[in-house]
Amino acid sequence: MKLAPPTPHAAERVTMKYFVPEPDDGPPGFDDHDFPGDDTAGRIRSIRFTSFADVHLTDNARYVVKGIIPATGLIVVWGPPKCGKSFFVFDLVAHVAAGWDYRARRVKQDPVIYFALEGQQGFEARIAAFKQAHQIGAIPFYLSADRILLPQDGRAIIQSIRQQFSDVVPGVVVLDTLNRSITGSENDPADMSQYVRAADAIREAFDCVVIVIHHCGTEGTRPRGHTSLTGAADAQIAVRRDDQSNIIATVEFMKDGPEGDEIASRLEYIKVGTTVDGDEITSCVVWPAEARPSKPKVTGQNALALKILYDLIVDQGEIVIHPQIPPQTRTCSEKIWRQECYAKMFADGTDRTSKQKGFVRAAKALQNASCVGKYEDYVWPIGRPDKPGHARTSR
């Protein structure tokens, strides 16, 4: 098919004859279609176009926190329960509100709106701990413990922010968590798509970044629910605990920035008050933690023994609750690992004594390299597997 050559300034001549004015409570180019359930009969959107020559590069900051949080977009922060993801996000956005550098990264100061939908009373103690630890009073951080559901409350969120804070334009809006703020099922593609549309309308209304805190699936390898959330995200951050109970946040991807950056944090318990009954009120404050040194490369028999352990964890690993075993960590019996190594690491005809010595050498080397954890008969791999296709087992 041959196409006729474009006429000069064709884009400028595009017109939309029928449209409705943009409502006062919506972002530019926004109409009732963005919030399902509104009456949209007979209305047509006003769509704007910019000619090629008039598209210019802006020098606006591309980040809120350099290398971690972009200036605008949808950010998903995910991880298993009790991994510290809410603590991590709160500390991060509180630095944004205060205008402080975050872990030697530049920060663009912005007001923060935070919807704390899980453990609201505990969140008050968390803020008290931050104030006490950092000796700070007022910062442009605004907390809401009101129950909100998307998509239907999207318009109410925009209106309430504009009405209550006429001189405040939030740079960050946090939804903690997705499960407590979604109408319907996070596994349903229609429900998740409507949730994403509502979050995107909030982003457009304030030209801000929306951070959604979310749980992981049963295998712990990705955010829970339908993949349309990840597909719409501009950045995704995974949070886990390492074997020292540090909170490790990893930038898994960023559409317009680097990925793979890791932020290590630790929690410190502090007393923030006393109840009327005389009981202590405590919470945690987040501090930087020293990153663990890089593990030496695992090769030879050691690498084979580690791969066998990963395979066992995927096939039959079980979570064991014990103070000496990291939370949410799948383990297997060292006896079973030894038997599998005897069968797969050595040539036919190798005597049992040689197999035993070879296994002991490999197991000790992997433990000394912090690649394998052990308590009594329980063993587990530490951190991410070196080979693709294996589930992460320590989070």
HELIX and SHEET records of a PDB file:
HELIX    1   1 ALA A   11  ARG A   13  5                                   3    
HELIX    2   2 ASP A   32  ASP A   34  5                                   3    
HELIX    3   3 PHE A   52  ASP A   54  5                                   3    
HELIX    4   4 LYS A   85  ALA A   98  1                                  14    
HELIX    5   5 GLN A  120  HIS A  134  1                                  15    
HELIX    6   6 GLY A  154  GLN A  164  1                                  11    
HELIX    7   7 PRO A  189  PHE A  206  1                                  18    
HELIX    8   8 SER A  228  ALA A  232  1                                   5    
HELIX    9   9 GLY A  300  GLN A  316  1                                  17    
HELIX   10  10 GLU A  334  LYS A  344  1                                  11    
HELIX   11  11 ARG A  352  ASN A  368  1                                  17    
SHEET    1   A 2 TYR A  63  VAL A  65  0                                        
SHEET    2   A 2 ILE A  69  PRO A  70 -1                                        
SHEET    1   B 9 PHE A 141  SER A 144  0                                        
SHEET    2   B 9 VAL A 112  ALA A 116  1                                        
SHEET    3   B 9 VAL A 172  ASP A 176  1                                        
SHEET    4   B 9 VAL A 209  HIS A 215  1                                        
SHEET    5   B 9 GLY A  73  GLY A  79  1                                        
SHEET    6   B 9 ALA A 235  ARG A 241  1                                        
SHEET    7   B 9 ILE A 247  MET A 254 -1                                        
SHEET    8   B 9 GLU A 262  THR A 274 -1                                        
SHEET    9   B 9 GLU A 280  PRO A 288 -1                                        
SHEET    1   C 4 GLU A 318  ILE A 319  0                                        
SHEET    2   C 4 ARG A 330  SER A 333 -1                                        
SHEET    3   C 4 TYR A 378  PRO A 381 -1                                        
SHEET    4   C 4 VAL A 372  TYR A 375 -1                                        
END                                                                             
